[in-house]
């Protein structure tokens, strides 16, 4: 016989709805473990129906454990759900599991064990209970030496997350650099990290631009050198004007504090993805229907 206590226990374990839990227990003759598997299988079916939906909202976050750090992005369909406490808890469980593991790529991250099977299975279970397509979009893992420090910064509650590594300075400096990256959206760490083809493409554009202005070829070449420096100041973190003191660049700020920026990763939720066109009222109604 399926009791109300059994239904409530299964709801606590899985987060599934009361009727779903009652049906699962009925179908499995009150076997709790079998009922959990039943709901998981059902969740897979529900998740499959949502696989084609657009999920470009969500959260990004940074997780640090000793000399290791992980930055992740987990997507949902709506911004409304990204504030859901079950979604936030899932993101934290995934991030903590990744930073404590040996994985370095997304494929392996999905296989890490969590409180509800693998990361992939946890996402499937939450997709079923929350009612939206959810996905772990990307991860980056970094390690540091004892002479280095991590810096992290979240903007807009996790819509932008930045992880920095700074050698020879303190965490406050590293966090300032992370804040800089969040605000100014650099594409690369420094000039050396900009791909050669990107530099050549920009150089050609600048030369053509100068020639169209009627400048002789030799003058155009000299103009390009200066304009290329401006280009690097826009896209390279260490060459950008420091947001807290526009008279110096980031590289100088860190150097003045005895350090050097050695790495930077910046995640902005949904960047490069197609977004849903749906207003807040629609989001609320969609939640009420699930």
C-alpha positions as semicolon CSV with decimal commas, in nm:
position;residue;x (nm);y (nm);z (nm)
1;X;0,000;0,000;0,000
2;X;0,129;0,344;-0,098
3;X;0,108;0,587;0,194
4;X;0,122;0,966;0,204
5;X;0,449;0,939;0,397
6;X;0,603;0,733;0,117
7;X;0,487;0,985;-0,144
8;X;0,631;1,273;0,058
9;X;0,963;1,089;0,102
10;X;0,989;1,029;-0,272
11;X;0,906;1,394;-0,342
12;X;1,185;1,502;-0,107
13;X;1,431;1,267;-0,275
14;X;1,348;1,356;-0,636
15;X;1,172;1,692;-0,641
16;X;0,903;1,541;-0,864
17;X;0,534;1,631;-0,833
18;X;0,303;1,456;-0,585
19;X;0,096;1,277;-0,851
20;X;0,406;1,163;-1,037
21;X;0,549;1,023;-0,712
22;X;0,226;0,846;-0,625
23;X;0,210;0,690;-0,972
24;X;0,575;0,584;-0,956
25;X;0,524;0,411;-0,621
26;X;0,205;0,245;-0,745
27;X;0,375;0,118;-1,059
28;X;0,668;-0,022;-0,858
29;X;0,461;-0,172;-0,573
30;X;0,604;0,070;-0,318
31;X;0,970;-0,003;-0,396
32;X;1,139;0,332;-0,325
33;X;1,456;0,266;-0,527
34;X;1,255;0,138;-0,822
35;X;1,028;0,442;-0,798
36;X;1,331;0,674;-0,817
37;X;1,446;0,494;-1,132
38;X;1,092;0,511;-1,271
39;X;1,088;0,889;-1,229
40;X;1,437;0,917;-1,375
41;X;1,327;0,723;-1,682
42;X;1,019;0,942;-1,706
43;X;1,242;1,246;-1,673
44;X;1,447;1,130;-1,968
45;X;1,130;1,116;-2,175
46;X;1,030;1,466;-2,064
47;X;1,378;1,602;-2,129
48;X;1,380;1,455;-2,480
49;X;1,067;1,654;-2,565
50;X;1,247;1,973;-2,463
51;X;1,574;1,899;-2,648
52;X;1,488;2,120;-2,944
53;X;1,400;2,427;-2,740
54;X;1,620;2,734;-2,712
55;X;1,808;2,756;-2,380
56;X;2,021;3,071;-2,383
57;X;1,953;3,207;-2,034
58;X;2,099;3,066;-1,713
59;X;2,396;3,122;-1,487
60;X;2,775;3,126;-1,500
61;X;2,988;3,082;-1,189
62;X;3,340;3,019;-1,064
63;X;3,438;2,744;-0,819
64;X;3,776;2,735;-0,647
65;X;3,936;2,453;-0,449
66;X;4,298;2,507;-0,347
67;X;4,515;2,546;-0,657
68;X;4,234;2,452;-0,893
69;X;3,942;2,652;-1,030
70;X;3,653;2,583;-1,266
71;X;3,428;2,827;-1,448
72;X;3,101;2,692;-1,587
73;X;2,789;2,803;-1,775
74;X;2,458;2,623;-1,724
75;X;2,166;2,725;-1,943
76;X;1,790;2,743;-1,899
77;X;1,519;2,860;-2,136
78;X;1,415;3,163;-1,933
79;X;1,573;3,412;-1,697
80;X;1,284;3,339;-1,459
81;X;1,406;2,981;-1,409
82;X;1,769;3,089;-1,369
83;X;1,661;3,244;-1,036
84;X;1,486;2,923;-0,923
85;X;1,651;2,789;-0,606
86;X;1,652;2,432;-0,743
87;X;1,830;2,552;-1,056
88;X;2,084;2,753;-0,856
89;X;2,148;2,453;-0,630
90;X;2,199;2,232;-0,935
91;X;2,453;2,476;-1,081
92;X;2,645;2,480;-0,753
93;X;2,642;2,101;-0,727
94;X;2,777;2,069;-1,081
95;X;3,046;2,333;-1,028
96;X;3,167;2,186;-0,700
97;X;3,171;1,836;-0,849
98;X;3,380;1,955;-1,145
99;X;3,638;2,148;-0,941
100;X;3,690;1,849;-0,711
101;X;3,733;1,606;-1,003
102;X;4,010;1,548;-1,256
103;X;3,804;1,641;-1,563
104;X;3,907;1,918;-1,800
105;X;3,642;1,898;-2,072
106;X;3,265;1,909;-2,109
107;X;3,222;1,549;-2,226
108;X;3,394;1,407;-1,918
109;X;3,222;1,658;-1,688
110;X;2,882;1,515;-1,781
111;X;2,993;1,176;-1,646
112;X;3,095;1,298;-1,297
113;X;2,897;1,154;-1,005
114;X;2,649;1,377;-0,818
115;X;2,379;1,320;-0,558
116;X;2,148;1,206;-0,838
117;X;2,363;0,993;-1,066
118;X;2,595;1,161;-1,315
119;X;2,591;1,533;-1,397
120;X;2,400;1,446;-1,712
121;X;2,141;1,250;-1,513
122;X;2,109;1,531;-1,260
123;X;2,034;1,776;-1,542
124;X;1,776;1,537;-1,687
125;X;1,606;1,504;-1,347
126;X;1,595;1,882;-1,299
127;X;1,468;1,930;-1,655
128;X;1,173;1,707;-1,565
129;X;1,094;1,880;-1,235
130;X;1,162;2,242;-1,337
131;X;0,989;2,204;-1,674
132;X;1,245;2,368;-1,903
133;X;1,532;2,252;-2,118
134;X;1,851;2,277;-1,907
135;X;2,206;2,214;-2,021
136;X;2,568;2,239;-1,915
137;X;2,700;2,446;-2,204
138;X;3,073;2,482;-2,130
139;X;3,343;2,455;-1,869
140;X;3,703;2,569;-1,833
141;X;3,940;2,438;-1,567
142;X;4,257;2,615;-1,453
143;X;4,534;2,527;-1,208
144;X;4,784;2,760;-1,046
145;X;5,113;2,747;-0,860
146;X;5,159;2,853;-0,499
147;X;5,306;3,182;-0,628
148;X;4,984;3,259;-0,815
149;X;4,636;3,359;-0,696
150;X;4,291;3,320;-0,845
151;X;4,058;3,613;-0,891
152;X;3,687;3,577;-0,958
153;X;3,402;3,815;-1,020
154;X;3,032;3,769;-1,097
155;X;2,826;4,042;-1,259
156;X;2,445;4,070;-1,261
157;X;2,408;3,770;-1,033
158;X;2,598;3,536;-1,261
159;X;2,513;3,660;-1,610
160;X;2,886;3,726;-1,650
161;X;3,157;3,529;-1,470
162;X;3,531;3,586;-1,487
163;X;3,824;3,383;-1,361
164;X;4,175;3,532;-1,356
165;X;4,517;3,400;-1,256
166;X;4,775;3,651;-1,131
167;X;5,134;3,576;-1,035
168;X;5,309;3,765;-0,754
169;X;5,014;3,972;-0,630
170;X;4,722;3,923;-0,393
171;X;4,362;3,812;-0,442
172;X;4,232;4,170;-0,428
173;X;4,442;4,260;-0,731
174;X;4,332;3,944;-0,910
175;X;3,967;4,029;-0,837
176;X;4,017;4,383;-0,971
177;X;4,146;4,230;-1,293
178;X;3,845;3,998;-1,307
179;X;3,614;4,295;-1,257
180;X;3,794;4,474;-1,541
181;X;3,735;4,178;-1,771
182;X;3,368;4,161;-1,676
183;X;3,315;4,529;-1,753
184;X;3,534;4,579;-2,060
185;X;3,484;4,244;-2,237
186;X;3,840;4,175;-2,359
187;X;3,870;3,897;-2,616
188;X;4,229;3,801;-2,536
189;X;4,478;3,820;-2,249
190;X;4,756;4,003;-2,437
191;X;4,891;4,079;-2,787
192;X;5,074;3,747;-2,802
193;X;4,750;3,553;-2,760
194;X;4,573;3,722;-3,052
195;X;4,569;3,482;-3,351
196;X;4,797;3,592;-3,637
197;X;4,515;3,577;-3,893
198;X;4,304;3,811;-3,676
199;X;4,592;4,062;-3,663
200;X;4,651;4,041;-4,039
201;X;4,282;4,089;-4,113
202;X;4,269;4,398;-3,894
203;X;4,593;4,531;-4,042
204;X;4,458;4,496;-4,397
205;X;4,136;4,671;-4,296
206;X;4,329;4,960;-4,142
207;X;4,558;4,997;-4,445
208;X;4,259;5,002;-4,681
209;X;4,091;5,257;-4,456
210;X;4,398;5,485;-4,460
211;X;4,434;5,454;-4,840
212;X;4,066;5,549;-4,882
213;X;4,143;5,862;-4,680
214;X;4,389;5,952;-4,953
215;X;4,708;5,879;-4,758
216;X;5,022;5,764;-4,949
217;X;5,122;5,400;-4,893
218;X;5,421;5,484;-4,668
219;X;5,213;5,718;-4,452
220;X;4,931;5,463;-4,440
221;X;5,173;5,200;-4,304
222;X;5,283;5,434;-4,024
223;X;4,923;5,523;-3,942
224;X;4,834;5,155;-3,922
225;X;5,100;5,089;-3,658
226;X;4,936;5,341;-3,427
227;X;4,583;5,225;-3,503
228;X;4,684;4,864;-3,446
229;X;4,801;4,958;-3,096
230;X;4,458;5,109;-3,034
231;X;4,304;4,783;-3,159
232;X;4,508;4,581;-2,908
233;X;4,409;4,820;-2,628
234;X;4,044;4,740;-2,700
235;X;4,061;4,361;-2,723
236;X;4,354;4,265;-2,494
237;X;4,295;4,265;-2,119
238;X;4,640;4,376;-2,003
239;X;4,652;4,663;-2,255
240;X;4,315;4,811;-2,160
241;X;4,292;5,132;-1,958
242;X;4,237;5,026;-1,596
243;X;3,877;5,103;-1,493
244;X;3,981;5,229;-1,149
245;X;4,258;5,455;-1,285
246;X;4,237;5,551;-1,651
247;X;4,591;5,692;-1,648
248;X;4,743;5,342;-1,647
249;X;4,669;5,015;-1,821
250;X;4,587;4,686;-1,648
251;X;4,938;4,550;-1,699
252;X;5,088;4,851;-1,520
253;X;4,836;4,832;-1,233
254;X;4,923;4,468;-1,169
255;X;5,297;4,532;-1,209
256;X;5,277;4,819;-0,957
257;X;5,141;4,561;-0,713
258;X;5,426;4,321;-0,779
259;X;5,237;4,092;-1,015
260;X;5,164;3,975;-1,367
261;X;4,839;3,850;-1,522
262;X;4,895;3,496;-1,653
263;X;4,543;3,386;-1,751
264;X;4,183;3,501;-1,791
265;X;3,855;3,328;-1,878
266;X;3,533;3,524;-1,927
267;X;3,189;3,362;-1,969
268;X;2,884;3,567;-2,060
269;X;2,564;3,365;-2,044
270;X;2,415;3,298;-2,385
271;X;2,683;3,480;-2,585
272;X;2,675;3,366;-2,947
273;X;2,344;3,185;-2,899
274;X;1,997;3,253;-3,034
275;X;1,770;3,395;-2,763
276;X;1,400;3,348;-2,701
277;X;1,179;3,651;-2,754
278;X;0,951;3,624;-2,453
279;X;0,850;3,879;-2,191
280;X;0,842;3,828;-1,816
281;X;0,466;3,774;-1,803
282;X;0,497;3,495;-2,057
283;X;0,774;3,338;-1,849
284;X;0,552;3,337;-1,540
285;X;0,261;3,186;-1,730
286;X;0,482;2,916;-1,878
287;X;0,591;2,818;-1,527
288;X;0,232;2,801;-1,401
289;X;0,142;2,563;-1,683
290;X;0,418;2,314;-1,595
